[in-house]
Amino acid sequence: MKERYDVHRYQHKIDAVLDLLFILDGEVEGFLEKFEDVDERCYRGSSHRTRHYVSKDRDNLYPKYSQHLTGEFSRQVGSLWIATNVGLKEMHTIIREACDAADIRMSPFSELKL
């Protein structure tokens, strides 16, 4: 059995996250709706989380006191808007939520067999 690994190069880390979302949207039936549901569940389930990372309504990405960020720091993936003013921890959370929505087991690179 042959395995294939693609190499992608990005100028910014968030571009890798966005590319992953575009790929999953093309590969997983109903991915964006599932992804929004997972983000909503995680948002409601955490007392520490202050905002959504994805939303159909762009204005929901940033709290009211940070609305000036909406125009510059959001990108559209299909029917959803993705917050791009995020750090590495939040990017990891977005990827984990995307994997949950796509029913993909997330594991560290160290577990890849090359």
N, C-alpha and C positions, 0 to 999 in steps of 0.2 A: 504494500500500500504506500503510495507516494503522498507526501504532505507538501503543501505549497505555502510559502511565506512571502508576502509582499512587503516591500520596503517603501515607506512613505517618508518624505522629508517636509517639515513644516517650519515656517518662520516663527510662529507663536504656538505655545502648547495648546491653547484653546482651539486652534485650527485642527489639531489631531482629534480632539473631542467632537468637534462639529462634523468632521469627516466620518468618524465612527457612527454618528447618528444618521448621516445620509446613507451610509452603507446598510445599517440595520433597517432603515425605513424601506430600502429597496429589497431587502431579503426576508423580512419578517412580516407576515400578514397582520395588519392592525397595530403595528409597532407604536406609532405615535400616540394613539389613544391609550394604549397600555402604559406607555412611558409617562404620559400626563397623569394617569391614575396612580402609578407608583409614586411619582413626585408628590402628588396631593396627599397620599397616605403617609408618606415619610414626613411631610411638612406638619400634618396634624398630629402625628405621633411623637414629635420632638418638642419639648418645651424650650430648647435652645435655638431652634431654627427660626430665623426672623423673616424669611422670604422663600418664594418659589424659585426654582431654577429653570422651569419650563412652564409655559402657559399659552393658551390660545389667545389670550388678551395680553398684548405687549405691556400694558400699563400695570399688570399684576406682578411683573418681575422684580420691581424695586419698591420698597416701602415709600409711602407718600413723601417722606422727607428726602428721598433720593431720586425723585422723578427726573431730574436733570440728567441722570445716567441712562435713562431708557433709550434715547435716540442713538447715542454713541456706542453703548455697550449692550446691544442685543442683536441677534441674528436670527433669521427665519430658516427653519428646517421644515419643509412641507407646511402643514397647518399650524405648527407650533413656533413660538418665539423662545429663544434660549438666551439666558443671561450670560454675558461674556466677561463681566467685571467680577471674576472669581479667582481665588487662589488655588494652589495645588490641592489642598484639602477638599475644597468644593468641587474641583474637577474630578477628583477621585469619587466623590459622592455621586456626581452626575453619571459617571461611567458605571458605577455599581447599580444605580437605579436603571440605567439603560439595559444592563445585563439582566437584571431582574425582569424587566418588561419583555425582553426577548427570550427569556427562559434559557439563558446561557450561564454556565458556571464560570464565575470569575476567579482567576487564580494568578499568583505572582509570576513574573517572567522566569524566575528561577526554576519553576516547574516545567517550563517548555523543554521538550526533548529535541535537541538539534542534531 
